[in-house]
Amino acid sequence: MATILLFRDDAYQKETTAVVTGLSPEGGIAVDRTVFYATAGGQPGDRGTLVRADGCEIAIETAIYGPSKVDVLHMPAAGAELPEQGEVVTLRLDWPTRHKRMRMHTALHLLSVALPFPVTGGSIGEEESRLDFDIPDAGLNKDAITAQLVEMIATGAKVSERWITEEELDANPGLVKTLSVQPPRGSGRIRLVEIAGLDLQPCGGTHVRSLDEIGAVQVTKIEKKGQQNRRVRLAWA
């Protein structure tokens, strides 16, 4: 059964009630709706708590997609007593961790603006994140890139989402910056994330609503990972 992904419409929703729709052989808890982001696109799955009807709390260590790729499995801490199918539960995010990832993810979108090259990989963390770029000629400067990011963040530009059809994306292939991860297809719709006046690209992750919510970031390291591959690391300043 497909899980309704509430974070797609409101990344700031911190909890929801849900109905347990099944348990995986590994103990993953599937529900009909969730605020938990499931691991994908370089963004790790959310942590948090599942509260049963009797008040018993189950620590959720991460969320992943099930084999069908449409249901989200909430992976509990080892030894937890699992809820039953049909049980109504409450899901609560580890909000401080999620919010840091939202800020970092949005900052990485800005990094892809500062460095307008094809993205070959990436990873989002709470304290440090990175993007890998296909750059034939290096000569990148950490301070110069940081200055560009600071300038963009200072605009306080709004961040929003909208949907287009797969056909519209095919007609505008330049919207896709990533070489290693392509937008998920099959539903007929593609989610675009727009930073007003700065960036527009397909993305299924979670982001802040305004750039001034990101805070101070800096490029901490630029690594050579191949003849044409540069890894740029970003952290809080």
Secondary structure, DSSP 4 states (H G I P E B T S, - for coil): -PPEEGGGT-TT--EEEEEEEEE-TT--EEESEESPPPSBTTBPPP-EEEE-TTS-EEEEEEEEE-TTSSSEEEEEPTTPPPPPTT-EEEEEE-HHHHHHHHHHHHHHHHHHHHS-S-EEEEE--SSEEEEEEE-SS----HHHHHHHHHHHHHTT-BEEEEEEEHHHHHH-GGG--BSS-PPP-SSSEEEEEEETTTEEEE--S---SBGGGT--EEEEEEEEEETTEEEEEEEE-
